[in-house]
Structures are given as structure tokens and as C-alpha cells.
Amino acid sequence: MPRIDLIAVLIAGVISMGFGMLWYGPLFGKRWSRLMGFSTDKLEEMKKRGMFKISLIAFITELITAYVLAYLIALTGSYALPVLVSLIFWLWIGLLVPILVGATLWEGKPIGLLIINMSYHLLTLSIMGLVIVYWATWS
């Protein structure tokens, strides 16, 4: 079984959460909320209920993603950037894009929402991968 550096996984998860807050906050938050069909009242209601539980679950899923990505990187036996880029691209295009496209189509959501979400997942996988590879090569 490949050796997984749990500190790198934790750091990748934390950075990914920060990136998600930036992506779905100041960068695309208003557009994303509008495309999701959230009214101002709905957003306020969500804030009143508290975002802790949602954020905690999101963080756990980011840690799972980072762990699986670290595992797959270790399975390649290479921490070279071209291998990482290839792995992330194929995971994204082969797993995430079809799932996101299907969900968008079946839920009747706008294509703009799909683009925001697909871009986020590609970038967050890239960030996680870079953290994991950097940590493995420099620690």
C-alpha cells in the first residue's frame, strides 16, 4: 500500500476549503447564488441556521478527496508535474465532468452554473495535487 502523508492531505484540505470560500464567495458567490435560484431571503435563512454543519461536512469531503488524490499520485510512483497534470485532467474529465453535466441537465440548472462548478473542481484538484506533490518532494 502506498505511503500517504496525512499532513499533506490536511494542508491540501485546508487550502482547498479556503479556495472554495474565495471561489463561491467574492469571486462567483453572487452569480452562483443567482444561478442556483437562491433569493436574498433564502440566503439569510441559511446564514441564520448556521453554516458550521455544512462547512464541516464540506471540509470532511475535501479531506477525503485530498486523501484519494494523494493515494492515486503515490500509485503512479511519480511526483513529476507532467504526471500530476495528466492524472488530474483525466480524473476531472472522466469522473467529475460527466457527474456534474448529468446533475446539471437532470436538475434543470443553467449552463453557467455548470461552468462555475466544473472550473472550481478542476482548480481545486490542481491545488490539492500541487500541495501533495510539493510536500512529498520537499519534506
C-alpha positions in Angstrom: 0.0 0.0 0.0 1.4 3.4 -0.9 2.5 5.7 1.9 0.2 8.7 2.3 1.5 11.8 4.1 -1.5 12.8 6.3 -0.1 16.3 7.0 0.0 17.0 3.2 -3.6 15.7 3.0 -4.7 18.0 5.9 -2.9 21.0 4.3 -4.4 20.3 0.9 -7.9 20.1 2.5 -7.5 23.3 4.4 -6.2 25.2 1.4 -9.0 23.7 -0.7 -11.6 25.0 1.8 -10.1 28.4 1.7 -10.1 28.4 -2.1 -13.7 27.3 -2.1 -14.7 30.1 0.2 -13.0 32.5 -2.2 -14.5 30.9 -5.3 -18.1 30.7 -4.0 -17.7 34.0 -2.1 -16.2 37.1 -3.5 -15.3 35.7 -6.9 -18.5 33.9 -8.1 -20.8 34.0 -5.0 -23.4 36.4 -6.3 -23.6 34.8 -9.7 -23.6 31.3 -8.2 -26.4 32.2 -5.8 -28.5 33.7 -8.7 -27.9 30.7 -10.9 -28.9 28.4 -8.0 -32.1 30.3 -7.7 -31.4 31.4 -4.1 -33.3 34.5 -3.0 -31.9 37.0 -0.6 -34.3 35.6 2.0 -33.1 32.1 1.4 -29.5 33.1 1.8 -30.3 34.9 5.1 -32.2 31.9 6.3 -29.2 29.7 5.6 -26.9 32.1 7.5 -29.3 32.1 10.5 -29.4 28.3 10.6 -25.6 28.4 10.7 -23.1 27.3 8.2 -21.0 25.3 10.6 -22.5 21.9 9.8 -22.4 22.5 6.1 -18.8 23.7 6.3 -17.7 20.7 8.5 -19.2 18.2 6.0 -17.6 20.1 3.1 -14.2 20.0 4.9 -14.5 16.3 5.5 -15.3 15.7 1.9 -12.3 17.8 0.9 -10.1 15.7 3.1 -11.4 12.5 1.5 -10.7 14.0 -1.9 -7.2 15.0 -0.9 -6.5 11.6 0.6 -7.7 9.7 -2.6 -5.7 12.1 -4.8 -2.6 11.5 -2.7 -3.2 7.8 -2.9 -3.5 7.9 -6.7 -0.4 10.1 -7.0 1.5 7.6 -4.9 0.3 4.8 -7.1 1.8 6.4 -10.2 5.2 6.3 -8.5 6.0 9.7 -9.8 5.8 13.2 -8.3 6.7 14.9 -11.6 4.5 17.8 -12.6 3.5 16.3 -16.1 2.3 13.1 -14.4 0.2 15.2 -11.9 -1.3 17.3 -14.7 -2.3 14.2 -16.6 -3.7 12.5 -13.6 -5.8 15.5 -12.6 -7.0 16.1 -16.1 -8.2 12.5 -16.6 -9.9 12.4 -13.1 -11.6 15.6 -13.9 -12.7 14.9 -17.4 -13.5 11.2 -16.8 -15.2 11.4 -13.4 -16.2 14.9 -12.3 -17.3 16.4 -15.6 -19.8 13.6 -16.5 -21.3 13.7 -13.0 -21.6 17.5 -13.0 -23.0 17.6 -16.5 -25.6 14.9 -15.7 -26.6 16.6 -12.4 -26.9 20.0 -14.2 -29.1 18.5 -17.0 -31.3 16.4 -14.8 -31.8 19.2 -12.3 -32.6 21.7 -15.0 -29.8 24.1 -13.8 -28.2 26.7 -16.1 -25.0 26.0 -18.0 -23.4 29.0 -16.3 -23.7 27.1 -13.0 -22.1 24.1 -14.6 -19.1 26.2 -15.8 -18.6 27.7 -12.3 -18.7 24.3 -10.7 -16.6 22.4 -13.3 -13.9 25.2 -13.1 -13.9 25.1 -9.4 -13.3 21.3 -9.3 -10.5 21.4 -11.8 -8.8 24.2 -9.9 -9.2 22.7 -6.5 -7.9 19.3 -7.7 -4.9 21.1 -9.2 -4.3 23.0 -5.9 -4.6 19.8 -3.9 -2.3 17.9 -6.2 0.3 20.7 -6.2 0.3 20.7 -2.4 0.6 17.0 -2.2 3.4 16.8 -4.7 5.3 19.8 -3.2 5.0 18.3 0.2 6.3 14.9 -1.0 9.3 16.3 -2.8 10.3 18.9 -0.3 9.6 17.3 3.1 
